[in-house]
Amino acid sequence: MKINILLPYKERFDQNQASSVSITVRNNLLHSKYLNQIKIFGQNVENPLFKNNFVGLKYSILSFKSKNKFLAYEMSKMISNDTEKKQLIEIHNRPYLIDEISKYNKLPISLFFHNDPQTMKGSKSVKDRKKIIEKCVAIFCVSEFIKKKFLEGINKYTKKIHVLYNGVEREVTNFPKKKKEVLFVGRLVPEKGVHLYVETVKSLVNKYPEWSFGLIGSFRLGANENRNLYSDKIVENFKNIGPQAQFYGFKDQVFVAEKMKNASIIVIPSIWEEPFGLVAAEAMSNGICIVASKVGGIPEIIQDNGILISDINYEKLLANIDNLIENDFMRHNYQRKAWDNFKFSSSISSARLDNFRKIIYSNWFR
């Protein structure tokens, strides 16, 4: 059996620039029993993760295709030329490519949704999603929230749709020692609510001079050079707070993991419906006290192991962080709950995915 994974063109399967989809694929590969049988197709990068498994493709305008269709075509061509005909195809976050790939190969296709299907080309309408059910052998959603979005308007029961939570690596074996630090990790865009975090930090620094407040992220994950007026203003306002406010920009997973290990509180103030909440799962693996918006798939991750705020705003966020800094017992209690109840291990996610692959292969090629 060979497994072909197609990433969105915008994803960089790179050691220093990987964002959420690439990180999830990498985490699953770390534990997959099919590692030697897997190829990942994506745009060419300098330092690919899993170099022996990655096929980096350089886009050419002479192909007369969009960048994602170019990737799909090149992958399909390689599969067609392969002597091994029993292969699986896994598409991440690009539902409209199902038809494109089906033109060239009559192989089982699985589709992975990392975002709301109703906002994506190829799955916006009920008709689109019914077509996906017909053409795919499996549809994987990163949360129950995303699954419900996919099934909205569809009454027909199907066994093809599964929730496969993103897995993360727990890098530490013992509960880590915590510093007096609050963190925000994520893209510097309005929907992530980073402006709420910056305004809250402004109100807390003078009251808690022994605490530091970190901001990790950039306008577009994977790079620091991409900016816009919103992100520039966020960074300017944060730096102007003073030495307690530390802006780090975009950092790789090693740096982020180290900061999460040491931080006491992490803030996830999203004002849009997060599909999953990878930062929340990573925070739990490091035993951080979590303060987050009660939106999208985030409540599925945190449950009662952190503080969830409905209809988040500056006043609510400030009150909750202030209370946690003041109340050592409450803060430590949430840290322990996050640590003890962490269940989003990438080894578990990878094993579940491998089991699905085995079933799909057996059913299709029997």
VENGI-V432764 format. One record per residue. RES is the residue in one small letter. PSI is psi as a letter, one per 40 degrees, with the letter a starting at -180 (999 if undefined). D_FIRST is the distance of its C-alpha to the first C-alpha in Angstrom with 2 decimals. Layout:
# VENGI-V432764
res: <RES/RES>
psi: <PSI/PSI>
d_first: <D_FIRST/D_FIRST>
This chain:
# VENGI-V432764
res: <m/k/i/n/i/l/l/p/y/k/e/r/f/d/q/n/q/a/s/s/v/s/i/t/v/r/n/n/l/l/h/s/k/y/l/n/q/i/k/i/f/g/q/n/v/e/n/p/l/f/k/n/n/f/v/g/l/k/y/s/i/l/s/f/k/s/k/n/k/f/l/a/y/e/m/s/k/m/i/s/n/d/t/e/k/k/q/l/i/e/i/h/n/r/p/y/l/i/d/e/i/s/k/y/n/k/l/p/i/s/l/f/f/h/n/d/p/q/t/m/k/g/s/k/s/v/k/d/r/k/k/i/i/e/k/c/v/a/i/f/c/v/s/e/f/i/k/k/k/f/l/e/g/i/n/k/y/t/k/k/i/h/v/l/y/n/g/v/e/r/e/v/t/n/f/p/k/k/k/k/e/v/l/f/v/g/r/l/v/p/e/k/g/v/h/l/y/v/e/t/v/k/s/l/v/n/k/y/p/e/w/s/f/g/l/i/g/s/f/r/l/g/a/n/e/n/r/n/l/y/s/d/k/i/v/e/n/f/k/n/i/g/p/q/a/q/f/y/g/f/k/d/q/v/f/v/a/e/k/m/k/n/a/s/i/i/v/i/p/s/i/w/e/e/p/f/g/l/v/a/a/e/a/m/s/n/g/i/c/i/v/a/s/k/v/g/g/i/p/e/i/i/q/d/n/g/i/l/i/s/d/i/n/y/e/k/l/l/a/n/i/d/n/l/i/e/n/d/f/m/r/h/n/y/q/r/k/a/w/d/n/f/k/f/s/s/s/i/s/s/a/r/l/d/n/f/r/k/i/i/y/s/n/w/f/r>
psi: <h/i/h/h/h/h/i/i/d/e/h/h/g/i/d/e/e/h/a/d/d/d/d/d/d/d/d/d/d/d/e/h/e/e/d/e/e/h/h/h/h/a/i/h/i/d/g/i/i/g/d/e/e/h/h/h/h/h/i/h/e/e/e/f/i/i/d/d/d/d/d/d/d/d/d/d/d/d/d/d/e/h/d/h/e/g/i/i/h/h/h/h/e/g/d/e/e/d/d/d/d/d/d/d/h/g/i/h/h/i/h/h/h/e/i/h/d/e/e/h/h/e/e/d/i/d/d/d/d/d/d/d/d/d/d/i/d/i/h/h/i/e/i/d/d/d/d/d/d/d/e/h/e/h/d/h/h/i/e/e/h/i/h/g/i/h/i/i/h/h/d/i/d/i/h/i/h/i/i/g/h/i/i/h/h/a/i/g/i/d/e/e/f/d/d/d/d/d/d/d/d/d/e/d/d/d/d/g/e/e/i/i/h/i/h/h/i/i/d/h/h/e/i/e/d/h/i/a/d/d/d/d/d/d/d/d/d/d/d/e/d/a/d/d/h/h/h/e/a/h/i/i/d/d/d/d/d/d/d/d/d/d/i/d/h/i/h/g/f/i/e/i/g/h/d/c/g/d/d/d/d/d/d/d/d/e/f/i/h/h/h/i/i/g/i/b/e/d/d/d/d/d/b/f/e/a/h/h/h/i/f/i/i/d/d/d/d/d/d/d/d/d/d/d/d/d/g/d/d/d/d/d/d/d/d/d/d/d/d/d/e/h/e/f/h/d/d/d/d/d/d/d/d/d/d/d/d/d/d/d/d/d/d/d/f/999>
d_first: <0.00/3.80/6.70/10.10/13.22/16.52/19.71/23.18/25.08/27.74/25.45/25.84/22.96/25.69/27.04/30.45/29.97/27.08/28.01/26.75/23.42/22.42/23.74/21.76/18.42/19.57/20.63/17.33/15.60/18.34/17.11/13.37/11.71/8.52/11.05/10.09/6.73/8.96/11.51/14.66/16.92/20.62/24.11/24.94/26.50/28.46/26.92/23.31/21.80/18.83/19.92/17.06/14.55/17.03/17.75/21.39/22.89/26.65/28.08/30.54/33.15/33.11/29.86/32.12/29.51/29.53/27.68/24.92/24.60/24.55/21.49/19.76/20.84/19.83/16.28/16.11/17.70/15.24/12.27/14.60/15.46/12.07/11.77/8.04/8.67/5.82/5.64/7.54/10.94/13.28/16.92/19.52/23.10/23.41/23.49/25.24/22.26/20.48/22.76/22.38/18.60/18.89/21.26/18.74/15.42/15.17/11.90/11.94/13.84/14.85/18.13/19.62/23.43/25.23/28.51/30.68/29.08/32.64/33.26/30.24/30.13/28.20/28.73/32.47/33.71/33.09/32.25/29.57/27.98/28.16/26.37/23.54/23.30/23.12/20.47/18.04/15.95/16.99/19.68/20.07/23.61/24.86/27.85/29.68/31.97/29.29/28.07/31.71/32.10/29.19/30.63/34.21/35.72/32.92/34.22/31.44/29.45/25.69/23.05/20.63/22.42/21.87/23.66/21.57/24.18/23.65/23.52/25.80/26.42/29.62/30.90/34.07/34.52/38.09/39.91/41.06/44.66/45.52/47.72/49.88/47.53/46.22/43.14/41.68/38.17/36.82/37.44/41.11/41.23/43.56/40.97/40.16/43.85/44.41/47.99/48.71/47.62/49.84/52.84/52.36/52.26/55.51/57.17/56.03/56.53/60.29/60.17/57.61/58.34/56.40/53.11/50.79/48.61/45.46/43.75/40.28/38.80/39.33/39.51/35.91/33.49/32.35/35.75/39.46/40.91/40.04/43.01/45.12/48.50/47.20/45.23/48.11/50.57/48.49/48.28/52.00/53.09/51.03/52.32/55.84/55.70/56.41/55.04/53.54/51.09/48.42/46.21/43.12/41.32/37.56/36.14/32.79/31.06/32.81/36.19/35.49/34.25/37.44/39.67/38.07/38.56/42.26/43.15/44.97/44.39/41.86/42.74/40.33/42.85/40.63/42.52/39.53/36.98/34.34/30.91/30.01/32.04/29.91/33.20/34.35/31.36/31.82/35.52/35.06/32.94/35.99/38.64/40.37/42.82/41.39/43.56/41.65/42.11/41.42/39.21/35.78/33.13/35.17/36.99/33.75/32.98/36.51/38.00/41.26/40.23/41.89/44.42/43.42/45.95/46.37/47.67/47.60/50.44/52.27/54.72/52.15/49.97/53.03/54.34/51.13/50.55/54.25/54.17/51.20/52.87/56.10/54.64/53.07/52.39/50.52/48.46/47.53/46.76/44.21/42.68/42.25/40.89/38.25/37.30/37.43/35.57/32.68/29.49/27.14/25.36/22.14/20.81/21.39/19.94/16.74/16.43/17.10/14.53/11.77/13.27/13.22/9.53/9.12/11.89/10.83/7.59/9.98/12.77/11.50/9.89/12.41>
